[in-house]
Amino acid sequence: MSKILEGFLYQESHEWVKKVSDDEVLIGITDYAAEQLGSVVFVDIPEVGDSIEAGAEFGAVESVKAASDIYAPVTGEVIEMNEDLVGEPELVNEDAFEAWFIKVKLENPEELEKLLSPEEYKKSIE
């Protein structure tokens, strides 16, 4: 069974969001997504200063089995990217909740209210 952690918000396309302050969040992919992909060999994530838009594709994850787009759960500006993932994409398989992709300054914090709770996400993957 995939790990689904409390304190995170989720999206049906298998991204998670963790609030770090009132207007900053970390974004990554869920444990379930990492399991489905298998061994991650490459991640494509935006640079600091790039903007992402809720619902739009902002990057990709490639595994030995498949490539999968990553969709933004929120709108905002990328203020940090996880440089470790660029050199060690397998960190996603080791712990999908520690291996965040980007840190985003939210343009519209109310967007968080549209995301799934851990319970709702669990139902969506069962």
N, C-alpha and C positions, 0 to 999 in steps of 0.2 A: 504494500500500500504506500502510495506517495505521501510525503510529509506535507502537511498544510499547517502553517504556523499562525498562531494568534498574533495580533499586533500588526498584521499586514493586510492590505486590501488586494483584491485580485480582479482579473479580467478574463472573460471566457476564452480569449485567445492565448491564455497561459502566461501572462506577465503578472508580476507582483509589484506593489508599491509600498514603500515603508516611509512614513513621515519622519523626518529628522528635525523639523521645526515647523512653525505655522505656514511657511511658504517654500519649504525645501523638502524634496523627497528623493529617495533612491529608487531605481527601477531595475528589475532583473527578470529572469524567467523562472517559472516554478519548477519544483522538483519533478512534477508530473511531466512537464515539457522536456526536461533533461533526460528522464527515463525513456520517453518516446523517441527522442533523437538518437540515443546511444552515445558513443564516444565523440565529444565535441572536439573538432580540430581547428576551427576558425570562428572568430566573432568579428562582425563589422559593426562598429558603433560610431555615433557622431562625435565630432570634435567639440571642445569647449568653445562656446560662443554660438554654436548652431542652435536653431529653434526646432522644437518638435511640436506636432499638433495632435491632439487627442483623436484617436481612430486611424491616424495615418501611419504608414510604415516608417520606422526610423533606423532600422538596421537589419542584420541577418545573423543567423547562427548556422554553421555548417558542421555536419557530423560525417562519419564514415558512411552513414546510410542515406542522409538527406540534407537539404538546405531548407531553412524555415525563416520566413520574415518575422520581424519583431514589430509589434504595433504599440504606439504610444498610448498609455492609459490617460495621460494628461497633456495639457498644452503648457509650454514654457521654454526657458532657455537652459541649455546644457552648461552647467557651471563646473562640472568635474566629470572626467571619464576614468574608468577603472583600467589604468595602464597595465596592471598585472594580467588582465584577461587577454590583452593583445599578444603577449609572449607565452602565456600559459592558459589557453582556452579550456583545457581539461579541468580547471578549477570549478567550472560550472557543474561538472559531473561529481566532483568531490563534495560540494555543498552549494546547491543552487541558491540558497538564501543568504549565504555569505558572499557569493560571487556576483555582486551587483554590477550593472553595466554602466549606468550613468547617474549623476546627481543633477536634479533639475530644479530651477527656481520657478515656482508655479506662477502662471499668468492669472489663473482663475481657480483658487483653492476649492470653490464649490464643486468642481469636477470630481473631487474625491468622493462626493456623496453618491455618484453614479456607479461606483465600483462595487464589486461583490465582497461580502463578508467571508471569512473563512468557511462558515457553514454553507453559504450559497455556492461558493466555488466547489466545495466538496460534492455537493449535489450535482453540479454541472459536469463533473468528470466520472461520476459513478455509472 
